[in-house]
Amino acid sequence: MSHVTPASETYGSVMALREPEPDIPSWTFLTNHAHVLIAVSRDGDLRQRDIAHAVGITTGAVQRILDDLEDGGYVHRERVGRRNRYVVTADRPLRHPLERPHSVQELLTTLDD
């Protein structure tokens, strides 16, 4: 039996509206790290909750992934007022040995929408 969560739930007399969940398949060819990298390459001003919604993961997972990407030199985080802006370092090589001959830029160019 499948449980379907409605886009809104009633709490007492207050209706709480939630954004619809993105249509995320059960598995994909790319990791969540790649998905976050693609999202910030397309819009470096996205908030972490917007990235989380686009990728289909929690904001905590987005924070950890952005920390990994920044520690690895793939993303630079700039503080702009109260928000962050993310800049991708596109000339970095991909990390897996099978992918290492290719750069982040090649990945982003291939998947450009």
DSSP file (Angstrom, degrees, kcal/mol; ACC not computed):
  #  RESIDUE AA STRUCTURE BP1 BP2  ACC     N-H-->O    O-->H-N    N-H-->O    O-->H-N    TCO  KAPPA ALPHA  PHI   PSI    X-CA   Y-CA   Z-CA
    1    1 A M              0   0    0      0, 0.0     2,-0.4     0, 0.0     0, 0.0   0.000 360.0 360.0 360.0 132.3    0.0    0.0    0.0
    2    2 A S        -     0   0    0      2,-0.0     2,-0.5     0, 0.0     0, 0.0  -0.796 360.0-144.2-100.3 136.1    1.4    3.4   -1.0
    3    3 A H        -     0   0    0     -2,-0.4     2,-0.5     2,-0.0     0, 0.0  -0.877  11.8-160.3-100.5 125.9    1.0    6.4    1.2
    4    4 A V        -     0   0    0     -2,-0.5    -2,-0.0     0, 0.0     0, 0.0  -0.923   8.1-146.7-107.8 124.0    0.5    9.7   -0.7
    5    5 A T        -     0   0    0     -2,-0.5     4,-0.1     1,-0.0    -2,-0.0  -0.787  20.7-128.0 -89.6 125.0    1.2   12.9    1.2
    6    6 A P        -     0   0    0      0, 0.0    -1,-0.0     0, 0.0     3,-0.0  -0.272  18.0-116.0 -68.7 159.0   -1.1   15.8    0.2
    7    7 A A  S    S+     0   0    0      1,-0.1    11,-2.2    10,-0.1     2,-0.3   0.659 102.1  33.1 -69.8 -15.0    0.4   19.1   -0.8
    8    8 A S  E     -A   17   0A   0      9,-0.2     2,-0.3     2,-0.0     9,-0.2  -0.991  68.1-164.4-139.4 149.8   -1.4   20.7    2.2
    9    9 A E  E     -A   16   0A   0      7,-1.8     7,-2.6    -2,-0.3     2,-0.5  -0.969  20.1-126.1-131.4 148.0   -2.2   19.4    5.7
   10   10 A T  E     -A   15   0A   0     -2,-0.3     2,-0.5     5,-0.2     5,-0.2  -0.834  19.5-174.5 -98.4 128.2   -4.6   20.8    8.2
   11   11 A Y  E >   -A   14   0A   0      3,-2.9     3,-2.3    -2,-0.5     2,-0.3  -0.941  67.9 -52.6-119.4 104.4   -3.4   21.5   11.7
   12   12 A G  T 3  S-     0   0    0     -2,-0.5    -2,-0.0     1,-0.3     0, 0.0  -0.511 119.3 -27.2  62.9-125.5   -6.3   22.5   13.9
   13   13 A S  T 3  S+     0   0    0     -2,-0.3     2,-0.5    -3,-0.1    -1,-0.3   0.352 121.2  96.5-100.2   5.0   -8.0   25.3   11.9
   14   14 A V  E <   -A   11   0A   0     -3,-2.3    -3,-2.9     2,-0.0     2,-0.6  -0.841  64.8-146.4-102.0 128.4   -4.8   26.3   10.2
   15   15 A M  E     -A   10   0A   0     -2,-0.5     2,-0.6    -5,-0.2    -5,-0.2  -0.834  11.4-156.0 -92.6 119.6   -4.0   25.1    6.7
   16   16 A A  E     -A    9   0A   0     -7,-2.6    -7,-1.8    -2,-0.6     2,-0.4  -0.875   8.7-155.5 -98.8 118.0   -0.2   24.5    6.2
   17   17 A L  E     -A    8   0A   0     -2,-0.6     2,-0.3    -9,-0.2    -9,-0.2  -0.761   9.5-169.4 -95.6 137.9    0.8   24.7    2.5
   18   18 A R        -     0   0    0    -11,-2.2     3,-0.1    -2,-0.4    -2,-0.0  -0.916  30.0-103.3-122.5 151.3    3.9   23.0    1.3
   19   19 A E        -     0   0    0     -2,-0.3     2,-0.0     1,-0.1     0, 0.0  -0.445  49.3 -98.2 -66.7 145.4    5.6   23.2   -2.0
   20   20 A P        -     0   0    0      0, 0.0    -1,-0.1     0, 0.0     3,-0.1  -0.378  42.4-106.7 -63.9 145.0    5.0   20.2   -4.2
   21   21 A E        -     0   0    0      1,-0.1    32,-0.1    -3,-0.1   -14,-0.0  -0.482  36.5-109.6 -70.7 140.0    7.7   17.6   -4.2
   22   22 A P        -     0   0    0      0, 0.0     2,-1.7     0, 0.0    -1,-0.1  -0.356  33.4-104.9 -66.5 154.2    9.9   17.5   -7.3
   23   23 A D        +     0   0    0     -3,-0.1    -2,-0.0    -2,-0.0    33,-0.0  -0.612  52.8 175.0 -82.7  84.9    9.4   14.4   -9.5
   24   24 A I        -     0   0    0     -2,-1.7     4,-0.0     2,-0.0    31,-0.0  -0.820  26.1-130.8 -98.0 124.8   12.7   12.7   -8.5
   25   25 A P        -     0   0    0      0, 0.0     3,-0.1     0, 0.0    -1,-0.0  -0.258  26.5-108.4 -67.9 163.1   13.3    9.2   -9.9
   26   26 A S  S    S+     0   0    0      1,-0.1     2,-0.3     0, 0.0    -2,-0.0   0.758 100.1  10.7 -67.8 -24.5   14.3    6.4   -7.4
   27   27 A W        -     0   0    0      0, 0.0     2,-0.3     0, 0.0    -1,-0.1  -0.988  67.0-169.9-148.9 156.4   17.9    6.4   -8.9
   28   28 A T        -     0   0    0     -2,-0.3    -4,-0.0     2,-0.2     0, 0.0  -0.872  34.6-115.0-138.6 170.7   19.9    8.6  -11.3
   29   29 A F  S    S+     0   0    0     -2,-0.3     2,-0.3     2,-0.1    -1,-0.0   0.701  96.5  59.7 -81.6 -20.5   23.2    8.4  -13.1
   30   30 A L  S    S-     0   0    0      1,-0.1    -2,-0.2     2,-0.0     2,-0.1  -0.759  83.6-116.3-110.4 156.1   24.8   11.3  -11.2
   31   31 A T     >  -     0   0    0     -2,-0.3     4,-2.1     1,-0.1     5,-0.1  -0.304  30.4-106.8 -80.5 168.3   25.4   11.8   -7.5
   32   32 A N  H  > S+     0   0    0      2,-0.2     4,-2.7     1,-0.2     5,-0.2   0.828 121.8  60.5 -63.7 -31.4   23.8   14.4   -5.2
   33   33 A H  H  > S+     0   0    0      2,-0.2     4,-2.3     1,-0.2    -1,-0.2   0.930 106.5  45.6 -60.0 -44.6   27.1   16.2   -5.2
   34   34 A A  H  > S+     0   0    0      2,-0.2     4,-2.7     1,-0.2    -2,-0.2   0.906 111.6  52.3 -65.0 -41.1   26.9   16.5   -9.0
   35   35 A H  H  X S+     0   0    0     -4,-2.1     4,-2.4     2,-0.2    -2,-0.2   0.917 110.8  46.6 -62.4 -43.2   23.3   17.7   -8.8
   36   36 A V  H  X S+     0   0    0     -4,-2.7     4,-2.5     2,-0.2     5,-0.2   0.920 112.4  51.1 -64.3 -42.9   24.2   20.4   -6.2
   37   37 A L  H  X S+     0   0    0     -4,-2.3     4,-1.8    -5,-0.2    -2,-0.2   0.913 111.0  47.8 -60.7 -43.5   27.1   21.5   -8.4
   38   38 A I  H  X S+     0   0    0     -4,-2.7     4,-1.6     2,-0.2    -1,-0.2   0.916 110.8  52.1 -63.1 -43.6   24.9   21.7  -11.5
   39   39 A A  H  X S+     0   0    0     -4,-2.4     4,-1.6     1,-0.2    -2,-0.2   0.929 112.7  43.0 -60.8 -46.9   22.2   23.7   -9.5
   40   40 A V  H  < S+     0   0    0     -4,-2.5    -1,-0.2     1,-0.2    -2,-0.2   0.780 109.4  58.0 -74.4 -23.8   24.7   26.3   -8.3
   41   41 A S  H  < S+     0   0    0     -4,-1.8     3,-0.3    -5,-0.2    -1,-0.2   0.846 109.6  45.4 -70.1 -30.7   26.4   26.5  -11.6
   42   42 A R  H  < S+     0   0    0     -4,-1.6     2,-0.2     1,-0.3    -2,-0.2   0.802 136.3   7.5 -80.0 -30.7   23.1   27.5  -13.2
   43   43 A D    ><  -     0   0    0     -4,-1.6     3,-1.6    -5,-0.2    -1,-0.3  -0.704  59.9-173.2-155.2  97.5   22.3   30.0  -10.4
   44   44 A G  T 3  S+     0   0    0     -3,-0.3    42,-2.7     1,-0.3    -4,-0.1   0.563  84.5  63.7 -69.1  -9.1   24.9   30.9   -7.8
   45   45 A D  T 3  S+     0   0    0     40,-0.2    -1,-0.3     2,-0.0    39,-0.1   0.352  72.5 127.3 -97.0   5.4   22.4   32.9   -5.8
   46   46 A L    <   -     0   0    0     -3,-1.6     2,-0.2    -7,-0.1    38,-0.1  -0.330  60.6-123.3 -61.5 142.1   20.1   30.0   -5.0
   47   47 A R     >  -     0   0    0      1,-0.1     4,-2.2    36,-0.1     3,-0.5  -0.514  24.5-111.5 -78.7 156.3   19.3   29.5   -1.3
   48   48 A Q  H  > S+     0   0    0      1,-0.3     4,-2.7     2,-0.2     5,-0.2   0.858 119.1  54.5 -59.8 -35.6   20.2   26.2    0.2
   49   49 A R  H  > S+     0   0    0      2,-0.2     4,-1.9     1,-0.2    -1,-0.3   0.852 108.0  49.9 -68.4 -31.3   16.5   25.3    0.7
   50   50 A D  H  > S+     0   0    0     -3,-0.5     4,-2.3     2,-0.2    -2,-0.2   0.882 111.3  48.5 -71.3 -38.4   15.9   26.0   -3.1
   51   51 A I  H  X S+     0   0    0     -4,-2.2     4,-2.6     2,-0.2     5,-0.3   0.930 110.7  51.9 -63.2 -45.1   18.9   23.8   -3.9
   52   52 A A  H  X>S+     0   0    0     -4,-2.7     4,-2.6     1,-0.2     5,-1.8   0.905 110.8  47.4 -58.3 -43.5   17.5   21.1   -1.6
   53   53 A H  H  <5S+     0   0    0     -4,-1.9    -1,-0.2     2,-0.2    -2,-0.2   0.916 112.8  48.5 -65.6 -43.3   14.1   21.3   -3.3
   54   54 A A  H  <5S+     0   0    0     -4,-2.3    -2,-0.2     1,-0.2    -1,-0.2   0.886 119.6  37.7 -64.6 -39.2   15.6   21.1   -6.8
   55   55 A V  H  <5S-     0   0    0     -4,-2.6    -2,-0.2    -5,-0.2    -1,-0.2   0.795 107.9-122.0 -84.3 -29.7   17.8   18.1   -6.0
   56   56 A G  T  <5S+     0   0    0     -4,-2.6     2,-0.2     1,-0.3    -3,-0.2   0.790  72.7 108.4  90.9  31.7   15.3   16.3   -3.8
   57   57 A I  S   <S-     0   0    0     -5,-1.8    -1,-0.3    -6,-0.2    -2,-0.1  -0.761  72.7 -83.6-129.6 176.0   17.4   16.2   -0.6
   58   58 A T     >  -     0   0    0     -2,-0.2     4,-1.9     1,-0.1     5,-0.1  -0.355  33.4-116.9 -79.2 161.6   17.4   17.9    2.8
   59   59 A T  H  > S+     0   0    0      1,-0.2     4,-2.4     2,-0.2     5,-0.1   0.839 117.3  57.7 -65.8 -31.8   18.9   21.3    3.5
   60   60 A G  H  > S+     0   0    0      2,-0.2     4,-2.2     1,-0.2    -1,-0.2   0.905 106.0  48.5 -63.2 -41.2   21.3   19.6    5.9
   61   61 A A  H  > S+     0   0    0      2,-0.2     4,-2.6     1,-0.2    -2,-0.2   0.894 110.1  52.1 -64.8 -39.8   22.5   17.3    3.1
   62   62 A V  H  X S+     0   0    0     -4,-1.9     4,-3.0     2,-0.2     5,-0.2   0.923 108.5  51.1 -61.3 -44.3   22.9   20.4    0.8
   63   63 A Q  H  X S+     0   0    0     -4,-2.4     4,-2.2     1,-0.2    -2,-0.2   0.926 111.9  46.4 -59.4 -46.4   25.0   22.1    3.5
   64   64 A R  H  X S+     0   0    0     -4,-2.2     4,-2.4     2,-0.2    -1,-0.2   0.908 113.8  48.5 -63.5 -42.4   27.3   19.0    3.9
   65   65 A I  H  X S+     0   0    0     -4,-2.6     4,-2.9     2,-0.2     5,-0.2   0.922 110.8  49.8 -65.5 -43.8   27.6   18.7    0.1
   66   66 A L  H  X S+     0   0    0     -4,-3.0     4,-2.5     2,-0.2    -1,-0.2   0.888 110.1  51.6 -62.3 -37.9   28.5   22.4   -0.3
   67   67 A D  H  X S+     0   0    0     -4,-2.2     4,-3.0    -5,-0.2    -2,-0.2   0.930 111.4  47.6 -61.5 -44.9   31.1   22.0    2.5
   68   68 A D  H  X S+     0   0    0     -4,-2.4     4,-2.2     2,-0.2    -2,-0.2   0.934 113.2  47.7 -59.4 -47.2   32.6   19.0    0.6
   69   69 A L  H  <>S+     0   0    0     -4,-2.9     5,-2.7     2,-0.2     6,-1.3   0.875 114.3  46.5 -64.7 -37.7   32.6   20.9   -2.7
   70   70 A E  H ><5S+     0   0    0     -4,-2.5     3,-1.3     4,-0.2    -2,-0.2   0.928 111.9  50.2 -70.0 -44.3   34.2   24.0   -1.1
   71   71 A D  H 3<5S+     0   0    0     -4,-3.0    -2,-0.2     1,-0.3    -1,-0.2   0.853 111.1  50.5 -60.6 -34.5   36.8   21.9    0.7
   72   72 A G  T 3<5S-     0   0    0     -4,-2.2    -1,-0.3    -5,-0.2    -2,-0.2   0.498 117.1-113.8 -82.1  -4.3   37.6   20.2   -2.6
   73   73 A G  T < 5S+     0   0    0     -3,-1.3    -3,-0.2    -4,-0.3    -2,-0.1   0.648  87.0 114.1  82.5  15.5   38.0   23.5   -4.4
   74   74 A Y  S   <S+     0   0    0     -5,-2.7    15,-2.6     1,-0.2     2,-0.4   0.714  77.7  30.2 -90.5 -23.0   35.0   22.9   -6.6
   75   75 A V  E     -B   88   0B   0     -6,-1.3     2,-0.5    13,-0.3    -2,-0.3  -0.996  64.1-154.4-137.8 140.2   32.9   25.8   -5.2
   76   76 A H  E     -B   87   0B   0     11,-2.9    11,-2.6    -2,-0.4     2,-0.5  -0.970  15.3-147.7-113.1 130.9   33.8   29.1   -3.7
   77   77 A R  E     -B   86   0B   0     -2,-0.5     2,-0.4     9,-0.2     9,-0.2  -0.869  13.5-170.3-102.2 124.9   31.2   30.6   -1.2
   78   78 A E  E     -B   85   0B   0      7,-3.2     7,-2.8    -2,-0.5     2,-0.5  -0.940  20.4-130.9-114.1 136.1   31.0   34.4   -1.1
   79   79 A R  E     -B   84   0B   0     -2,-0.4     2,-0.5     5,-0.2     5,-0.2  -0.755  24.9-179.4 -85.1 126.2   29.0   36.2    1.6
   80   80 A V  E >   -B   83   0B   0      3,-3.2     3,-2.1    -2,-0.5     2,-0.4  -0.899  62.7 -57.6-127.5  99.5   26.6   38.8    0.0
   81   81 A G  T 3  S-     0   0    0     -2,-0.5     0, 0.0     1,-0.3     0, 0.0  -0.523 119.4 -20.2  64.5-123.5   24.7   40.6    2.8
   82   82 A R  T 3  S+     0   0    0     -2,-0.4    -1,-0.3    -3,-0.1     2,-0.2   0.371 129.7  70.2 -95.7   3.0   22.9   37.9    4.7
   83   83 A R  E <  S-B   80   0B   0     -3,-2.1    -3,-3.2   -36,-0.0     2,-0.3  -0.687  74.8-120.9-118.6 169.0   23.1   35.4    1.8
   84   84 A N  E     -B   79   0B   0     -5,-0.2     2,-0.4    -2,-0.2    -5,-0.2  -0.835  13.4-157.0-106.8 147.9   25.7   33.2    0.1
   85   85 A R  E     -B   78   0B   0     -7,-2.8    -7,-3.2    -2,-0.3     2,-0.5  -0.989  13.8-148.1-120.3 136.1   26.7   33.3   -3.5
   86   86 A Y  E     -B   77   0B   0    -42,-2.7     2,-0.5    -2,-0.4    -9,-0.2  -0.895  10.4-169.0-111.3 132.2   28.3   30.2   -4.9
   87   87 A V  E     -B   76   0B   0    -11,-2.6   -11,-2.9    -2,-0.5     2,-0.3  -0.983  17.0-138.2-121.1 125.3   30.9   30.3   -7.7
   88   88 A V  E     -B   75   0B   0     -2,-0.5     2,-1.1   -13,-0.2   -13,-0.3  -0.642   6.3-139.9 -85.0 136.5   31.9   27.0   -9.4
   89   89 A T    >   -     0   0    0    -15,-2.6     3,-1.2    -2,-0.3    15,-0.2  -0.798  25.7-177.2 -93.4  93.0   35.6   26.4  -10.2
   90   90 A A  T 3   +     0   0    0     -2,-1.1    15,-2.5     1,-0.3    14,-0.3   0.642  68.1  66.6 -75.0 -17.3   35.0   24.8  -13.6
   91   91 A D  T 3  S+     0   0    0     13,-0.2    -1,-0.3    12,-0.1   -17,-0.1   0.477  75.6 110.9 -85.9   1.3   38.6   23.9  -14.5
   92   92 A R  S <  S-     0   0    0     -3,-1.2    12,-2.6   -19,-0.1    13,-0.3  -0.450  72.4-114.9 -72.1 144.9   38.9   21.4  -11.7
   93   93 A P  B     -C  103   0C   0      0, 0.0    10,-0.3     0, 0.0     7,-0.1  -0.453  32.8-101.3 -75.6 153.8   39.1   17.7  -12.7
   94   94 A L        -     0   0    0      8,-2.8     8,-0.1     5,-0.5    10,-0.0  -0.378  32.2-128.1 -68.5 158.3   36.4   15.3  -11.8
   95   95 A R  S    S+     0   0    0      4,-0.1    -1,-0.1    -3,-0.1     5,-0.1   0.833  77.0  85.3 -87.7 -35.1   37.3   13.1   -8.8
   96   96 A H  S >> S-     0   0    0      1,-0.1     4,-1.9     3,-0.1     3,-1.4  -0.432  81.0-123.0 -72.6 142.2   36.7    9.5   -9.7
   97   97 A P  T 34 S+     0   0    0      0, 0.0    -1,-0.1     0, 0.0    -3,-0.0   0.832 112.9  53.2 -54.1 -34.5   39.6    7.8  -11.6
   98   98 A L  T 34 S+     0   0    0      1,-0.2    -2,-0.0     2,-0.1    -3,-0.0   0.765 119.1  35.2 -70.5 -23.5   37.3    6.9  -14.5
   99   99 A E  T X4 S+     0   0    0     -3,-1.4     3,-2.9     1,-0.1    -5,-0.5   0.569  87.4 100.2-103.8 -13.5   36.3   10.6  -14.8
  100  100 A R  T 3< S+     0   0    0     -4,-1.9    -6,-0.2     1,-0.3    -1,-0.1   0.742  72.7  64.2 -54.2 -30.9   39.5   12.3  -13.8
  101  101 A P  T 3  S+     0   0    0      0, 0.0    -1,-0.3     0, 0.0     2,-0.3   0.662  99.1  71.7 -66.2 -10.3   40.6   13.1  -17.4
  102  102 A H  S <  S-     0   0    0     -3,-2.9    -8,-2.8    -8,-0.1     2,-0.2  -0.748  76.1-135.4-108.8 153.6   37.5   15.3  -17.6
  103  103 A S  B  >  -C   93   0C   0     -2,-0.3     4,-1.7   -10,-0.3   -12,-0.1  -0.556  26.4-110.8-102.0 166.0   36.8   18.6  -16.0
  104  104 A V  H  > S+     0   0    0    -12,-2.6     4,-2.9   -14,-0.3     5,-0.2   0.888 119.2  59.8 -57.7 -40.0   33.8   20.1  -14.2
  105  105 A Q  H  > S+     0   0    0    -15,-2.5     4,-2.9   -13,-0.3     5,-0.2   0.894 102.1  51.5 -59.1 -40.6   33.4   22.4  -17.2
  106  106 A E  H  > S+     0   0    0    -16,-0.3     4,-2.4     2,-0.2    -1,-0.2   0.917 111.4  47.7 -62.0 -42.9   33.0   19.4  -19.5
  107  107 A L  H  X S+     0   0    0     -4,-1.7     4,-1.9     2,-0.2    -2,-0.2   0.944 114.7  45.3 -61.2 -48.9   30.3   18.0  -17.2
  108  108 A L  H  < S+     0   0    0     -4,-2.9     4,-0.4     1,-0.2    -2,-0.2   0.886 113.2  49.8 -65.2 -39.4   28.4   21.3  -17.0
  109  109 A T  H >< S+     0   0    0     -4,-2.9     3,-0.9    -5,-0.2    -1,-0.2   0.911 110.4  50.7 -65.4 -42.0   28.7   21.9  -20.7
  110  110 A T  H 3< S+     0   0    0     -4,-2.4    -1,-0.2     1,-0.2    -2,-0.2   0.871 117.6  39.0 -61.9 -37.2   27.3   18.5  -21.5
  111  111 A L  T 3< S+     0   0    0     -4,-1.9    -1,-0.2    -5,-0.2    -2,-0.2   0.288  83.0 135.7 -99.6   9.5   24.4   19.0  -19.1
  112  112 A D    <         0   0    0     -3,-0.9    -3,-0.1    -4,-0.4    -4,-0.0  -0.333 360.0 360.0 -60.2 134.1   23.7   22.6  -20.0
  113  113 A D              0   0    0     -2,-0.0    -1,-0.2     0, 0.0    -4,-0.1   0.463 360.0 360.0 -95.1 360.0   20.0   23.2  -20.4
